[in-house]
């Protein structure tokens, strides 16, 4: 198979000059380089990372293994499947949906179409919760909008005495979260159901923790997001209303009803939203309200306590 100097996906000449000609089957290294160039041409963010992840998935190995196998030549079937993945990624189809999984706090989670893809920033939410509640060995938590289940799944897996309830308005999200809880071995400690906000929750003052990563993108800003998000992700999981703060008053009110005295409310927020959320929490009488910055210096995680 002749690939060097040609687009590994379409067998068309590369626009970038200087790609070496290479007869025969491509090596792992050359396939990655050609694919990186191809994805960059189509404006894919971090093209090298995508190229490596996709090839590792096709070869059923880790990205680290690729570096140990750079001189290995690829079989025709491997190249064919790799091309299919690259075509999808070049259309800005999310990498996580192609791979079918994502790593979150070093745990593997399944991801599927129409369910929100977890972001690395949400790991800070887990860290903040565990730091604040580190002295409590047994916790009963409630999660609103569980999505793929990464928050509830991670909390239960990392803290064996913690039990929870998680719900989402999407039946597809609930099914995916159920599969992830089963995979993590926490299905016996986290109950799941489909529901809208707190309508289906009864029992005043039962929970030590209410946690949520709600939709917080202002409606008018969704269309301007990366194509991977604006085109392919579920809009319901993104749309936070006109100012992005639509769900926070309901979370604050729900927390007042459902949290025990001294219970914690923990949420994720968008850029520039912390001040507005703090005002909402203060107006409901929460105490010890803290905003934690992410790695870019934006106040991303808000925690507060029920008196």
QUITA-V624024 format. One record per residue. N is the residue number from 1. RES is the residue in one letter. PSI is psi in radians with two decimals (none if undefined). OMEGA is omega in whole degrees, 0 to 359 (999 if undefined). D_CENTER is the distance of its C-alpha to the mean C-alpha in Angstrom with 1 decimal. Layout:
# QUITA-V624024
n;res;psi;omega;d_center
N;RES;PSI;OMEGA;D_CENTER
N;RES;PSI;OMEGA;D_CENTER
This chain:
# QUITA-V624024
n;res;psi;omega;d_center
1;X;2.33;183;37.7
2;X;2.03;187;37.9
3;X;-0.60;187;34.7
4;X;2.42;183;35.2
5;X;-0.06;180;35.8
6;X;2.64;177;34.2
7;X;2.09;184;30.8
8;X;-0.36;180;29.3
9;X;-0.82;187;27.9
10;X;-0.05;185;30.8
11;X;0.59;176;33.7
12;X;2.69;180;34.5
13;X;2.45;175;35.6
14;X;2.56;176;33.1
15;X;-0.61;182;33.7
16;X;2.17;181;33.4
17;X;2.86;171;36.8
18;X;0.05;177;37.5
19;X;2.21;185;35.4
20;X;2.49;174;37.7
21;X;2.48;184;39.3
22;X;2.00;179;38.6
23;X;2.66;178;40.5
24;X;-3.02;181;39.3
25;X;2.52;181;35.9
26;X;2.62;170;33.2
27;X;2.91;177;32.2
28;X;-0.81;183;28.5
29;X;-0.81;182;28.9
30;X;-0.64;177;30.4
31;X;-0.72;179;28.0
32;X;-0.75;181;25.1
33;X;-0.81;179;27.2
34;X;-0.72;181;28.2
35;X;-0.63;176;24.7
36;X;-0.79;179;23.4
37;X;-0.75;181;26.3
38;X;-0.83;181;25.6
39;X;-0.63;177;22.0
40;X;-0.67;180;23.1
41;X;-0.54;181;25.8
42;X;0.21;173;23.4
43;X;0.40;178;21.4
44;X;2.29;179;18.2
45;X;2.47;181;16.5
46;X;1.06;185;16.9
47;X;-0.60;179;19.0
48;X;-0.75;180;20.1
49;X;-0.79;178;16.7
50;X;-0.78;181;16.0
51;X;-0.73;181;19.6
52;X;-0.78;179;19.4
53;X;-0.77;183;16.3
54;X;-0.74;180;17.9
55;X;-0.70;177;21.2
56;X;-0.66;179;20.1
57;X;-0.77;179;18.6
58;X;-0.69;182;21.9
59;X;-0.04;179;24.0
60;X;0.88;178;22.1
61;X;3.07;177;22.0
62;X;2.86;176;19.8
63;X;-0.64;178;19.5
64;X;-0.69;180;22.1
65;X;-0.56;178;24.4
66;X;-0.71;182;24.5
67;X;-0.45;178;26.2
68;X;-0.18;185;28.7
69;X;0.42;186;29.4
70;X;-0.56;184;29.8
71;X;-0.06;180;33.4
72;X;2.41;178;32.7
73;X;2.60;184;33.5
74;X;2.44;176;31.3
75;X;2.78;181;32.8
76;X;-0.73;181;33.1
77;X;-0.65;179;30.8
78;X;-0.77;179;28.0
79;X;-0.73;180;28.6
80;X;-0.81;181;28.7
81;X;-0.62;178;25.3
82;X;-0.73;178;23.8
83;X;-0.75;181;25.3
84;X;-0.75;178;23.7
85;X;-0.73;182;20.2
86;X;-0.67;177;21.2
87;X;-0.78;179;22.5
88;X;-0.81;183;19.3
89;X;-0.62;180;17.4
90;X;-0.42;177;20.3
91;X;0.11;181;19.9
92;X;0.41;170;16.5
93;X;2.32;188;14.9
94;X;2.36;178;11.2
95;X;-0.72;183;11.5
96;X;-0.64;179;8.7
97;X;-0.64;178;10.8
98;X;-0.79;182;13.9
99;X;-0.52;180;13.1
100;X;0.15;180;11.9
101;X;2.86;177;9.7
102;X;2.62;176;7.3
103;X;2.31;181;8.5
104;X;2.16;189;7.5
105;X;0.81;176;10.8
106;X;0.34;177;12.6
107;X;2.51;180;12.0
108;X;2.30;177;11.3
109;X;2.41;174;9.3
110;X;2.53;173;10.3
111;X;2.59;180;8.5
112;X;2.82;178;11.0
113;X;2.58;176;12.3
114;X;0.10;174;12.5
115;X;2.35;185;9.5
116;X;2.33;179;6.6
117;X;2.18;180;3.7
118;X;2.52;178;0.8
119;X;2.63;179;3.5
120;X;-0.54;182;6.5
121;X;-0.50;182;8.5
122;X;-0.31;175;7.5
123;X;-0.52;178;9.3
124;X;-0.52;177;12.3
125;X;-0.75;177;12.3
126;X;-0.81;181;12.9
127;X;-0.75;182;15.5
128;X;-0.73;179;17.2
129;X;-0.85;183;17.7
130;X;-0.62;178;19.0
131;X;-0.74;182;21.2
132;X;-0.53;185;22.7
133;X;0.41;187;23.3
134;X;-0.45;182;24.3
135;X;-0.10;181;27.8
136;X;2.03;182;27.0
137;X;-0.50;179;27.0
138;X;2.14;183;26.5
139;X;2.43;170;24.0
140;X;2.07;185;23.5
141;X;2.81;178;20.2
142;X;2.27;178;19.0
143;X;2.26;175;15.5
144;X;2.21;178;15.4
145;X;1.09;189;12.8
146;X;-0.40;180;11.1
147;X;-2.19;180;9.1
148;X;-0.08;175;8.2
149;X;0.27;186;9.8
150;X;-0.63;183;7.8
151;X;-0.98;180;9.9
152;X;-0.71;180;13.1
153;X;-0.77;180;12.9
154;X;-0.76;181;12.5
155;X;-0.77;181;15.2
156;X;-0.68;182;17.5
157;X;-0.65;184;17.2
158;X;-0.26;183;18.0
159;X;1.69;191;20.6
160;X;-0.34;179;23.0
161;X;0.09;183;24.9
162;X;2.38;177;22.1
163;X;2.61;184;22.0
164;X;3.04;174;20.0
165;X;2.30;181;19.7
166;X;2.43;177;16.5
167;X;2.82;182;16.8
168;X;2.62;179;15.3
169;X;-0.37;184;17.5
170;X;2.18;176;16.1
171;X;-0.62;179;18.0
172;X;-0.66;178;15.6
173;X;-0.74;180;12.7
174;X;-0.72;178;15.3
175;X;-0.76;179;16.4
176;X;-0.78;179;13.1
177;X;-0.69;178;12.6
178;X;-0.77;178;16.2
179;X;-0.69;180;15.9
180;X;-0.69;179;13.3
181;X;-0.69;178;15.6
182;X;-0.75;180;18.5
183;X;-0.63;181;17.1
184;X;-0.20;181;16.6
185;X;0.52;181;20.0
186;X;0.17;183;19.2
187;X;-0.47;181;20.2
188;X;-0.15;182;23.5
189;X;-0.10;178;22.1
190;X;2.03;177;19.4
191;X;2.55;184;20.8
192;X;2.48;170;18.9
193;X;2.84;178;20.2
194;X;2.35;180;19.7
195;X;2.91;181;21.0
196;X;2.07;182;21.1
197;X;-2.31;187;20.7
198;X;0.27;185;23.2
199;X;-0.55;185;25.9
200;X;0.06;183;25.7
201;X;2.19;173;25.6
202;X;2.81;178;29.0
203;X;1.63;183;30.3
204;X;2.36;174;30.9
205;X;0.63;183;29.9
206;X;-0.32;193;28.3
207;X;2.54;176;25.1
208;X;-0.38;186;24.6
209;X;2.31;168;21.1
210;X;2.16;185;19.3
211;X;2.53;178;15.6
212;X;2.49;166;13.3
213;X;1.41;188;10.5
214;X;2.90;171;12.5
215;X;2.24;182;12.7
216;X;0.21;176;14.3
217;X;2.18;175;15.0
218;X;2.40;187;18.7
219;X;-0.78;186;19.8
220;X;-0.22;182;21.9
221;X;-0.17;186;19.3
222;X;-0.75;183;16.9
223;X;-0.41;182;19.2
224;X;-0.02;179;19.3
225;X;2.97;175;15.6
226;X;2.58;180;14.8
227;X;-0.66;180;15.9
228;X;-0.63;182;12.7
229;X;-0.93;186;11.4
230;X;-0.62;185;14.9
231;X;-0.69;193;16.2
232;X;-0.33;182;13.7
233;X;2.72;182;11.1
234;X;2.10;182;12.6
235;X;-0.54;180;14.6
236;X;-0.56;181;15.0
237;X;-0.06;182;11.4
238;X;-0.64;194;12.1
239;X;1.90;179;15.9
240;X;0.38;179;17.1
241;X;-2.98;188;20.7
242;X;-0.64;181;23.2
243;X;0.05;180;22.2
244;X;-0.06;186;18.6
245;X;0.25;187;20.0
246;X;-0.71;190;20.8
247;X;-0.23;187;19.2
248;X;-0.66;175;20.1
249;X;-0.71;179;23.8
250;X;-0.65;176;23.1
251;X;-0.77;179;20.8
252;X;-0.77;179;23.6
253;X;-0.73;178;26.3
254;X;-0.67;179;24.5
255;X;-0.70;180;24.2
256;X;-0.60;182;27.9
257;X;-0.61;192;28.8
258;X;-0.36;182;26.6
259;X;2.54;171;26.3
260;X;2.82;169;29.2
261;X;2.25;183;31.2
262;X;-0.01;178;29.3
263;X;2.74;186;26.0
264;X;2.43;170;22.9
265;X;2.22;182;20.6
266;X;2.21;183;17.3
267;X;2.77;171;14.9
268;X;2.65;183;12.6
269;X;2.80;175;14.3
270;X;3.01;181;14.5
271;X;2.30;176;16.9
272;X;0.13;184;20.5
273;X;-0.18;187;19.8
274;X;-0.77;182;20.6
275;X;-0.78;179;24.3
276;X;-0.68;180;24.1
277;X;-0.72;177;22.0
278;X;-0.72;178;24.4
279;X;-0.71;178;27.3
280;X;-0.80;181;26.0
281;X;-0.71;179;25.6
282;X;-0.69;181;29.0
283;X;-0.36;177;30.7
284;X;0.04;174;29.7
285;X;0.26;177;31.2
286;X;2.71;181;28.4
287;X;2.91;177;29.3
288;X;0.88;181;28.0
289;X;2.22;184;25.3
290;X;2.39;174;23.3
291;X;2.23;181;20.9
292;X;2.37;180;19.0
293;X;2.62;172;18.2
294;X;-2.99;185;15.3
295;X;-0.21;178;16.3
296;X;0.10;178;17.5
297;X;0.14;177;19.7
298;X;2.41;178;18.1
299;X;1.90;193;18.4
300;X;-0.60;185;14.9
301;X;2.24;179;15.4
302;X;2.20;175;18.4
303;X;2.57;181;20.2
304;X;2.74;184;23.5
305;X;2.44;174;26.0
306;X;2.28;181;28.2
307;X;none;999;31.8
